Amino acid sequence: AYTMTVHELSAKYLRDYVHSKTLDSTKNYEIAFSTHINPNIGDKLAELVTREDARDVMSAARVKRPRPKGQKGGPLGGIEAARTAM
């Protein structure tokens, strides 16, 4: 992970772990990365992510907000979103 961004590492994690197993929580991981993690710290080198970065992602994920227009489902965010993002 030394030369990978968080976005690249998340794609590798999804491909090598989440999608290689038939996990019930696959969609939760995909949403956590695309909604909460990558928009906030995706461009940062994975080795440079700090605890403060993780806290900021979790704090932002806890805030409930409506889904973008045209997407089905309830609001994004909340306590469970913060747990999944962590």
N, C-alpha and C positions, 0 to 999 in steps of 0.2 A: 504493500500500500504506500510505499515511500514516495512514489512519483504519481500516484493516482489522486484525482480529485474525489470529493465525497460523492459527486454524481457518478463518476466512473465506478467507484467502489460499490455504490448502491446497485448499479446495473449488474455488476459481477455477482454480488450477493444474491440478488433476485434470480439470476440465471443459474448460478452454481448450487444454491441451497434451496431457496424457496420453490422455484419451478421444478427442481429435480425431485422433489418430494411432492406428494399430493396433500398439501396442507390445507386445512379448512380456512386458515387465516391469510391465504395468499393475497386476496383482494385488500385486506387491511394493510399488509406490508406495502403493496403497490401504492395505495392511497397515502400512506404515511410519507413515503419517499417523494411522491410527486406533489403533494400538497403542503407538507410541513417541513421536510428536511431539505430537499434540493433547492427550492426557491430561496431558502434562507442561507444555507452554507454549502450548496452544491458546487460552487466554483472554487471553494477553498481546498487546498491540499489536505488529504485525510490526516496526515501526520501532524498538521498544525492546528487541528481542532482542539479547543480547550474545554474545560468544564463549563466555563462561562458561555461558550457557544452552545453547548448542550442545554444549559439552563434557559437560554434565550429561545431555543427551538421549542422546548417544552412549554415555556410560558406562552409563546405565540400559539401553540397547538391547543392550549386550554381555552382560548377565547372562541366561543361559539359564533359562527357567522353563517349566513345563508349560502347554499350552493350556488355556483354560477348559473345564470339563466340557461335553461334547456337541459340541465342535469337533473336526473331523478334522485329522490332520497331526501332525508332530513338534513338538518344543518351540519356543517363541518365543524370540527373542533370539540372540545370538552375534555373531561378527565381521561376517558378511555383513549382519545386521540393522543394525549400527552404521553400516556403509558406506552402506546404502540410506537410513537416516535422515539421514545427512549430506547 
